[in-house]
Amino acid sequence: MTNLHCHKYHSKRKLASTDQIMATESSEGEDDGKLVGGSKHLVIDDDFREMSKNAAWSVSSCKPGNGVQFLQDDNTETYWQSDGAQPHLVNIQFQKKAKLQLIVLYVDFKLDESYTPKKISIRAGDGFHNLKEIKTVELVKPTGWVHISLSGTDPRETFVNTFMLQIAVLSNDLNGRDTHVRQLKVYGPRPNPIPHQPFQFTSPEFIMYSVVR
């Protein structure tokens, strides 16, 4: 019988705890980037906002009791576990186009060993029919939060504007078959709170006095 937790999951969480540093990556046309290690604490720049709660999430397969909802439960002790052939897919679909800039996932080689993702492909598109690979990364025995920037090599390409994002685990460490991902978050640029204002003010005092009278 199909496990319903493997299929669509609409996130209703509010923005999680403050969260951390960027890692390097490889974009289309480059050699695979290697991400080494991971960060114990999640720290995200104030210029980002979490987009996960605006999306419907699904996965290609899951072991009963380890479904898609555990990717977003803010608990690194739980995890999504795939249950099928590679690649293992996480699908994140938005009702309207979303500007996405950063993916952060929590993986733990020390605990998960052969279940740890090694090579990951990031794909974007309007839907399943036209997904295009935009980045690939290789994780080197990661333990902690790993940051994958979606910015392109062109300085003007600071984000991806898409209806759908797919994270594909192509291979695992130690030639493992199924995979564990303990947390997964997606961030986009925080919108400017003041229309037509070229600068983004962050403190209430600056915002209050930024309007020309």
Backbone as JSON, one array per atom type, in Angstrom:
{
  "sequence": "MTNLHCHKYHSKRKLASTDQIMATESSEGEDDGKLVGGSKHLVIDDDFREMSKNAAWSVSSCKPGNGVQFLQDDNTETYWQSDGAQPHLVNIQFQKKAKLQLIVLYVDFKLDESYTPKKISIRAGDGFHNLKEIKTVELVKPTGWVHISLSGTDPRETFVNTFMLQIAVLSNDLNGRDTHVRQLKVYGPRPNPIPHQPFQFTSPEFIMYSVVR",
  "N": [[0.85, -1.18, 0.0], [0.49, 2.25, -0.76], [2.42, 4.69, 0.85], [1.13, 7.52, 2.23], [2.6, 9.61, 3.21], [4.69, 9.94, 1.52], [3.91, 11.49, -0.5], [2.35, 14.57, -1.59], [2.98, 17.31, 0.52], [1.94, 19.98, 2.26], [3.53, 22.7, 3.42], [3.12, 24.38, 6.49], [4.56, 25.7, 8.32], [5.96, 28.34, 10.27], [8.52, 30.83, 9.78], [11.66, 29.52, 10.54], [14.18, 29.14, 13.14], [16.87, 31.54, 13.52], [19.59, 31.52, 11.37], [23.21, 30.63, 8.48], [26.59, 30.43, 7.05], [27.75, 30.57, 3.64], [28.33, 28.05, 1.22], [30.55, 26.73, -1.32], [29.91, 25.83, -4.78], [28.86, 24.23, -7.86], [27.95, 25.47, -10.99], [25.9, 25.23, -13.95], [27.69, 23.8, -16.61], [30.12, 23.82, -15.39], [32.75, 22.04, -13.61], [31.93, 19.6, -11.1], [31.24, 21.04, -7.95], [32.78, 20.76, -4.73], [31.66, 20.21, -1.51], [32.75, 20.47, 1.68], [32.57, 19.06, 4.9], [30.43, 20.73, 7.2], [28.06, 22.77, 9.02], [27.51, 23.19, 12.46], [25.6, 24.84, 13.61], [22.77, 26.57, 12.36], [22.77, 29.43, 10.53], [21.37, 32.13, 8.99], [21.59, 34.76, 6.66], [20.16, 38.03, 7.14], [19.1, 39.02, 4.83], [17.76, 37.03, 3.55], [14.74, 35.09, 3.19], [12.73, 32.41, 4.4], [11.29, 30.12, 2.15], [9.95, 27.79, 2.21], [7.46, 27.3, 3.41], [5.61, 28.15, 1.6], [5.17, 26.26, -0.3], [4.32, 23.11, -1.97], [5.33, 19.94, -1.03], [6.91, 16.93, -2.12], [8.12, 13.54, -2.41], [10.13, 11.08, -4.13], [10.06, 8.52, -3.12], [9.58, 6.79, 0.02], [10.47, 5.38, 3.17], [8.15, 3.73, 5.27], [7.11, 5.68, 7.99], [9.17, 7.45, 7.8], [8.73, 9.86, 6.32], [8.1, 12.59, 3.93], [7.46, 14.79, 5.52], [9.3, 14.96, 7.56], [11.45, 16.32, 6.63], [11.07, 18.92, 7.26], [10.6, 19.36, 9.96], [12.06, 20.68, 11.83], [13.84, 19.24, 13.39], [16.74, 17.67, 13.89], [17.16, 15.1, 14.59], [15.4, 13.43, 13.37], [14.48, 12.11, 10.09], [14.05, 12.08, 6.51], [13.75, 9.1, 4.74], [14.58, 7.51, 1.82], [13.13, 4.96, -0.32], [13.72, 3.17, -2.59], [14.79, 3.02, -6.05], [17.72, 4.83, -7.12], [17.77, 7.94, -9.0], [17.05, 9.69, -5.91], [14.37, 11.75, -5.17], [13.42, 15.03, -4.21], [10.71, 17.08, -4.42], [9.7, 20.38, -4.86], [7.12, 22.51, -5.09], [5.65, 25.49, -6.25], [2.81, 27.71, -6.14], [2.87, 30.07, -7.53], [5.42, 31.76, -9.44], [8.54, 31.66, -7.81], [11.22, 33.41, -6.33], [14.27, 32.05, -5.75], [17.16, 31.5, -3.79], [18.9, 30.11, -2.17], [19.69, 26.9, -0.92], [19.52, 24.89, 1.92], [20.65, 22.11, 3.63], [20.5, 19.52, 6.11], [22.69, 17.05, 6.89], [24.24, 13.99, 7.97], [27.05, 12.37, 8.14], [28.37, 10.91, 10.11], [26.39, 9.65, 11.6], [24.76, 8.49, 9.64], [26.24, 7.29, 7.62], [26.44, 5.12, 4.96], [24.02, 5.98, 4.03], [24.23, 8.62, 3.54], [23.88, 11.46, 1.47], [25.84, 11.92, -1.49], [26.37, 12.88, -4.17], [24.61, 15.52, -5.59], [22.01, 16.83, -7.57], [20.61, 19.86, -8.66], [17.59, 21.02, -9.85], [15.43, 23.01, -11.92], [12.28, 24.42, -13.03], [9.14, 24.82, -14.86], [7.53, 22.72, -14.24], [7.31, 19.11, -13.86], [7.71, 18.42, -16.49], [9.6, 20.02, -17.79], [11.99, 20.31, -16.37], [15.24, 21.56, -15.65], [18.67, 21.0, -15.19], [20.46, 22.98, -12.97], [22.56, 23.12, -11.27], [25.17, 21.15, -9.81], [26.43, 19.37, -7.03], [28.98, 17.97, -4.94], [29.1, 16.25, -1.97], [31.34, 15.94, 0.71], [31.69, 13.66, 2.96], [29.75, 14.92, 4.81], [28.76, 16.6, 7.82], [26.34, 18.17, 9.41], [24.91, 21.43, 8.74], [24.62, 22.19, 5.37], [25.27, 24.49, 2.83], [23.95, 25.52, -0.21], [24.35, 27.59, -2.79], [22.2, 29.19, -5.12], [22.88, 31.06, -6.91], [24.06, 32.23, -10.06], [26.97, 32.06, -12.27], [27.24, 34.49, -13.48], [27.27, 37.76, -12.18], [24.84, 39.08, -12.18], [22.97, 37.13, -11.99], [21.46, 36.38, -9.45], [19.51, 34.86, -8.29], [17.12, 32.14, -8.72], [14.25, 32.06, -10.65], [11.36, 30.44, -10.39], [8.77, 27.9, -10.83], [9.06, 25.39, -9.82], [11.27, 23.42, -7.9], [13.68, 20.9, -7.83], [15.4, 18.57, -5.92], [17.79, 16.26, -6.43], [19.11, 13.29, -5.34], [21.82, 11.77, -6.47], [23.77, 9.89, -5.89], [25.13, 8.03, -3.08], [27.27, 8.11, -0.16], [29.79, 5.59, 0.23], [28.69, 3.91, -1.64], [26.0, 3.52, -1.02], [22.47, 2.64, -1.17], [19.77, 3.67, -0.47], [18.76, 6.89, 0.94], [19.36, 9.37, 3.51], [18.02, 12.41, 4.52], [18.09, 14.97, 6.78], [17.13, 17.53, 7.35], [15.72, 20.14, 5.34], [15.82, 23.19, 3.77], [14.63, 26.07, 2.01], [15.5, 29.15, 0.62], [14.74, 32.54, -0.29], [15.33, 35.85, -1.73], [14.74, 38.5, 0.55], [11.89, 40.51, 0.26], [11.87, 43.97, -0.71], [10.75, 46.21, 1.7], [9.76, 48.71, 1.14], [8.18, 50.17, -1.52], [9.72, 51.0, -4.63], [12.02, 51.84, -3.46], [15.42, 52.02, -3.54], [17.25, 51.08, -1.66], [17.47, 48.73, 1.0], [16.15, 49.02, 4.06], [16.65, 47.98, 7.39], [16.16, 48.41, 10.12], [13.52, 49.54, 12.33], [13.64, 52.32, 12.82], [15.11, 53.4, 10.68], [13.42, 52.71, 8.55], [11.17, 54.21, 9.19], [12.01, 56.84, 8.77], [12.71, 56.85, 6.14], [11.03, 57.55, 4.11], [10.36, 60.04, 1.76], [9.23, 63.2, 2.63]],
  "CA": [[0.0, 0.0, 0.0], [1.3, 3.46, -0.87], [2.52, 5.51, 2.05], [0.72, 8.87, 1.85], [3.6, 10.58, 3.62], [5.66, 10.12, 0.44], [3.36, 12.37, -1.53], [2.38, 16.0, -1.36], [2.94, 17.81, 1.9], [1.9, 21.44, 2.22], [4.17, 23.21, 4.63], [2.43, 25.49, 7.13], [5.41, 26.2, 9.37], [6.44, 29.7, 10.2], [9.96, 30.92, 9.58], [12.36, 28.84, 11.62], [15.18, 29.88, 13.88], [17.88, 32.18, 12.72], [20.42, 30.48, 10.83], [24.67, 30.55, 8.51], [27.54, 30.7, 6.02], [27.56, 30.01, 2.32], [29.34, 27.12, 0.73], [30.73, 26.83, -2.76], [29.07, 24.95, -5.56], [29.18, 24.32, -9.28], [26.77, 25.74, -11.79], [25.85, 24.55, -15.24], [28.85, 23.97, -17.46], [31.35, 23.73, -14.62], [32.97, 20.78, -12.92], [31.2, 19.52, -9.84], [31.82, 21.65, -6.77], [32.84, 19.86, -3.58], [31.36, 20.84, -0.24], [33.4, 19.68, 2.71], [32.15, 19.32, 6.28], [29.09, 21.19, 7.49], [28.03, 23.67, 10.16], [26.69, 22.67, 13.55], [24.48, 25.75, 13.84], [22.22, 27.16, 11.15], [22.71, 30.88, 10.59], [21.0, 32.65, 7.68], [21.67, 36.21, 6.56], [18.86, 38.71, 7.23], [18.6, 39.33, 3.49], [17.02, 35.88, 3.05], [13.53, 34.63, 3.9], [12.46, 31.02, 4.08], [10.2, 29.99, 1.19], [9.43, 26.42, 2.29], [6.05, 27.25, 3.83], [4.75, 28.54, 0.48], [5.28, 25.24, -1.35], [3.87, 21.73, -1.77], [6.5, 19.07, -1.06], [6.71, 15.5, -2.34], [9.36, 12.8, -2.63], [9.96, 9.96, -5.07], [9.75, 7.31, -2.33], [9.98, 6.91, 1.42], [10.23, 4.25, 4.05], [7.07, 4.05, 6.22], [7.58, 6.28, 9.22], [10.25, 8.41, 7.51], [8.19, 10.53, 5.14], [8.53, 13.91, 3.49], [7.25, 15.81, 6.54], [10.46, 15.05, 8.45], [12.42, 17.26, 6.07], [10.77, 20.27, 7.72], [10.06, 19.35, 11.33], [13.01, 21.4, 12.69], [14.43, 18.27, 14.31], [17.81, 16.97, 13.18], [17.19, 13.69, 15.01], [14.53, 12.69, 12.46], [14.97, 12.22, 8.71], [13.38, 11.4, 5.39], [14.52, 8.0, 4.17], [14.05, 7.0, 0.55], [12.88, 3.51, -0.35], [13.58, 2.83, -4.0], [15.99, 3.16, -6.88], [18.26, 6.18, -7.36], [17.97, 9.02, -8.05], [16.0, 9.97, -4.93], [13.94, 13.1, -5.53], [12.56, 15.9, -3.39], [10.06, 18.03, -5.33], [9.17, 21.54, -4.16], [6.32, 23.17, -6.11], [5.03, 26.74, -5.82], [1.64, 28.08, -6.93], [3.31, 31.12, -8.45], [6.87, 31.76, -9.55], [9.23, 32.08, -6.6], [12.65, 33.71, -6.45], [14.99, 31.19, -4.82], [18.56, 31.89, -3.81], [19.74, 29.29, -1.31], [19.2, 25.64, -0.35], [20.3, 24.45, 3.08], [20.22, 20.8, 4.1], [21.25, 18.94, 7.23], [23.04, 15.65, 6.67], [25.15, 13.58, 9.04], [27.78, 11.16, 7.76], [28.75, 10.14, 11.3], [25.26, 8.82, 11.99], [24.05, 7.84, 8.53], [27.2, 6.52, 6.83], [26.14, 4.86, 3.55], [22.77, 6.67, 3.68], [24.53, 10.04, 3.38], [23.98, 11.88, 0.07], [27.18, 12.3, -1.95], [26.25, 13.76, -5.34], [23.27, 16.1, -5.65], [21.68, 17.67, -8.72], [19.53, 20.81, -8.42], [16.88, 21.26, -11.11], [14.35, 23.99, -11.82], [11.44, 24.5, -14.22], [7.72, 25.11, -14.64], [6.93, 21.49, -13.73], [8.11, 17.91, -14.13], [7.93, 18.22, -17.93], [10.71, 20.79, -18.36], [13.04, 20.59, -15.39], [16.59, 21.7, -16.21], [19.7, 21.02, -14.16], [21.11, 24.28, -12.84], [23.73, 23.01, -10.41], [25.47, 19.87, -9.18], [27.41, 19.48, -5.96], [29.42, 16.73, -4.32], [29.32, 16.4, -0.54], [32.46, 15.12, 1.18], [31.44, 13.23, 4.34], [29.22, 16.1, 5.5], [28.06, 16.49, 9.09], [25.82, 19.48, 9.77], [24.19, 22.21, 7.73], [25.37, 22.43, 4.13], [24.63, 25.59, 2.09], [24.13, 25.46, -1.67], [23.88, 28.82, -3.41], [21.59, 29.04, -6.45], [23.35, 32.16, -7.75], [24.82, 31.8, -11.23], [28.33, 32.6, -12.4], [27.06, 35.9, -13.82], [26.89, 38.49, -10.98], [23.44, 39.51, -12.26], [22.12, 35.96, -11.74], [21.53, 36.2, -8.0], [18.49, 33.93, -7.84], [16.4, 31.38, -9.73], [12.83, 32.39, -10.62], [10.84, 29.16, -10.87], [7.59, 27.29, -10.22], [9.39, 24.11, -9.21], [12.65, 23.08, -7.63], [13.85, 19.48, -7.53], [16.71, 18.17, -5.4], [17.95, 14.86, -6.8], [20.28, 12.61, -4.79], [22.27, 10.87, -7.53], [24.55, 8.8, -5.3], [25.4, 8.13, -1.65], [28.58, 7.67, 0.3], [30.02, 4.15, 0.39], [27.82, 3.23, -2.61], [24.71, 3.18, -0.43], [21.33, 2.71, -2.08], [18.8, 4.66, 0.0], [19.39, 8.09, 1.47], [18.77, 10.11, 4.63], [18.19, 13.87, 4.62], [17.52, 15.25, 8.08], [16.39, 18.79, 7.22], [15.91, 20.8, 4.06], [15.19, 24.51, 3.76], [14.83, 26.83, 0.78], [15.41, 30.59, 0.91], [14.76, 33.51, -1.38], [15.65, 37.2, -1.27], [13.68, 39.18, 1.29], [11.4, 41.62, -0.57], [12.06, 45.32, -0.19], [9.5, 46.61, 2.34], [9.31, 50.03, 0.66], [8.16, 50.19, -2.99], [10.55, 51.97, -5.37], [13.14, 52.27, -2.63], [16.57, 51.23, -4.01], [17.97, 50.48, -0.55], [16.63, 47.99, 1.93], [16.41, 49.38, 5.44], [16.3, 46.85, 8.24], [15.69, 48.8, 11.44], [12.27, 50.34, 12.29], [13.94, 53.74, 12.78], [15.47, 53.75, 9.3], [12.22, 52.58, 7.71], [10.25, 55.3, 9.53], [12.5, 58.11, 8.24], [13.2, 56.67, 4.78], [10.05, 58.08, 3.14], [10.5, 61.46, 1.51], [8.0, 63.9, 3.01]],
  "C": [[0.89, 1.25, 0.0], [1.27, 4.24, 0.42], [2.22, 6.95, 1.67], [1.77, 9.92, 2.23], [4.66, 10.78, 2.55], [5.17, 11.13, -0.58], [3.21, 13.79, -1.0], [2.17, 16.37, 0.1], [3.0, 19.32, 1.81], [2.44, 21.98, 3.52], [3.4, 24.39, 5.18], [3.27, 26.08, 8.26], [5.71, 27.66, 9.18], [7.95, 29.68, 10.08], [10.69, 30.38, 10.79], [13.41, 29.74, 12.24], [16.2, 30.54, 12.96], [19.01, 31.23, 12.43], [21.65, 30.89, 10.06], [25.47, 30.66, 7.22], [27.25, 30.01, 4.68], [28.68, 29.03, 1.99], [29.5, 27.3, -0.76], [29.99, 25.72, -3.49], [29.57, 24.92, -6.99], [27.9, 24.58, -10.03], [26.93, 25.08, -13.15], [27.09, 24.84, -16.07], [30.17, 23.9, -16.73], [31.54, 22.32, -14.11], [32.21, 20.79, -11.61], [31.96, 20.21, -8.72], [31.81, 20.65, -5.63], [32.6, 20.66, -2.32], [31.87, 19.95, 0.86], [32.84, 20.07, 4.07], [30.7, 19.73, 6.39], [29.14, 22.05, 8.73], [27.08, 23.14, 11.22], [25.44, 23.52, 13.76], [24.05, 26.39, 12.52], [22.07, 28.66, 11.34], [22.46, 31.39, 9.18], [21.04, 34.17, 7.7], [20.27, 36.82, 6.57], [18.27, 39.04, 5.87], [17.77, 38.19, 2.89], [15.75, 35.66, 3.85], [13.26, 33.2, 3.48], [11.21, 30.92, 3.21], [9.47, 28.65, 1.33], [7.93, 26.38, 2.58], [5.09, 27.61, 2.71], [4.62, 27.45, -0.57], [4.6, 23.94, -0.95], [5.08, 20.82, -1.99], [6.09, 17.63, -1.34], [8.08, 14.85, -2.56], [9.08, 11.6, -3.51], [9.6, 8.67, -4.35], [10.09, 7.6, -0.88], [9.68, 5.62, 2.16], [9.11, 4.63, 5.01], [7.64, 4.55, 7.54], [8.69, 7.29, 9.04], [9.89, 9.2, 6.26], [8.7, 11.95, 4.92], [8.41, 14.96, 4.59], [8.46, 15.98, 7.46], [11.58, 15.91, 7.89], [12.25, 18.65, 6.67], [10.25, 20.32, 9.15], [10.98, 20.02, 12.33], [13.65, 20.49, 13.74], [15.48, 17.47, 13.55], [17.97, 15.52, 13.62], [16.31, 12.82, 14.11], [15.04, 12.87, 11.03], [13.96, 11.6, 7.74], [14.32, 10.3, 4.94], [13.84, 7.53, 2.9], [13.87, 5.49, 0.63], [12.67, 3.08, -1.8], [14.89, 3.05, -4.73], [16.43, 4.62, -6.96], [17.91, 6.63, -8.78], [16.78, 9.17, -7.1], [15.65, 11.45, -5.04], [13.13, 13.75, -4.43], [12.03, 16.98, -4.32], [9.4, 19.13, -4.51], [8.46, 22.4, -5.2], [5.58, 24.37, -5.52], [3.84, 27.06, -6.71], [1.94, 29.2, -7.9], [4.84, 31.15, -8.43], [7.51, 32.34, -8.29], [10.7, 32.36, -6.92], [13.39, 32.95, -5.36], [16.48, 31.42, -4.94], [19.48, 30.91, -3.07], [19.0, 28.04, -0.87], [20.11, 25.28, 0.81], [19.77, 23.1, 3.52], [21.1, 20.33, 5.25], [21.43, 17.46, 6.96], [24.12, 15.27, 7.68], [25.83, 12.26, 8.69], [28.11, 10.29, 8.97], [27.64, 9.2, 11.74], [24.74, 7.95, 10.85], [24.95, 7.04, 7.59], [26.75, 6.33, 5.38], [24.81, 5.47, 3.1], [23.01, 8.16, 3.38], [24.62, 10.42, 1.89], [25.41, 12.29, -0.29], [27.1, 13.26, -3.13], [24.8, 14.19, -5.49], [23.14, 16.96, -6.9], [20.5, 18.57, -8.34], [18.91, 21.15, -9.77], [15.74, 22.24, -10.89], [13.56, 24.0, -13.12], [10.01, 24.85, -13.85], [7.0, 23.92, -14.02], [7.82, 20.31, -14.09], [8.52, 17.81, -15.6], [9.14, 18.98, -18.47], [11.77, 21.18, -17.33], [14.42, 20.61, -16.07], [17.59, 21.76, -15.06], [20.39, 22.37, -14.15], [22.38, 24.2, -12.01], [23.92, 21.58, -9.97], [26.53, 20.11, -8.11], [27.78, 18.09, -5.48], [29.72, 17.01, -2.85], [30.41, 15.44, -0.09], [32.26, 14.84, 2.67], [30.89, 14.36, 5.21], [28.58, 15.74, 6.84], [27.63, 17.89, 9.51], [25.07, 20.13, 8.62], [25.1, 22.51, 6.54], [24.58, 23.44, 3.3], [24.97, 25.48, 0.6], [23.52, 26.72, -2.27], [23.3, 28.53, -4.79], [22.0, 30.18, -7.38], [24.18, 31.6, -8.9], [26.21, 32.4, -11.24], [28.3, 34.07, -12.8], [26.6, 36.64, -12.57], [25.42, 38.95, -10.98], [22.48, 38.36, -11.95], [22.19, 35.61, -10.24], [20.5, 35.22, -7.47], [17.9, 33.18, -9.03], [14.91, 31.7, -9.57], [12.07, 31.21, -11.22], [9.55, 28.75, -10.17], [7.95, 26.03, -9.43], [10.89, 23.97, -9.04], [12.7, 21.59, -7.28], [15.28, 19.24, -7.07], [16.82, 16.67, -5.63], [19.24, 14.31, -6.19], [20.69, 11.54, -5.79], [23.05, 9.68, -7.0], [24.77, 9.08, -3.83], [26.84, 7.76, -1.36], [28.62, 6.15, 0.39], [29.1, 3.32, -0.5], [26.49, 2.77, -2.01], [23.57, 3.35, -1.41], [20.35, 3.81, -1.66], [19.5, 5.78, 0.74], [18.64, 8.62, 2.67], [19.05, 11.6, 4.42], [17.42, 14.29, 5.85], [16.74, 16.57, 8.12], [16.69, 19.38, 5.85], [15.13, 22.11, 4.07], [15.56, 25.23, 2.47], [14.59, 28.3, 1.1], [15.43, 31.4, -0.37], [15.13, 34.87, -0.83], [14.47, 37.82, -0.55], [13.2, 40.38, 0.47], [11.64, 42.96, 0.11], [10.75, 45.8, 0.43], [8.93, 47.93, 1.83], [9.35, 50.04, -0.86], [9.03, 51.31, -3.55], [11.71, 52.5, -4.54], [14.37, 51.41, -3.0], [17.35, 50.56, -2.89], [17.0, 49.75, 0.36], [17.04, 48.35, 3.35], [15.92, 48.26, 6.33], [15.76, 47.26, 9.6], [14.42, 49.63, 11.33], [12.55, 51.83, 12.17], [14.29, 54.2, 11.37], [14.25, 53.72, 8.4], [11.31, 53.78, 7.93], [10.68, 56.6, 8.85], [12.96, 57.99, 6.79], [12.26, 57.23, 3.72], [10.25, 59.57, 2.99], [9.19, 62.15, 1.81], [7.83, 65.15, 2.16]]
}
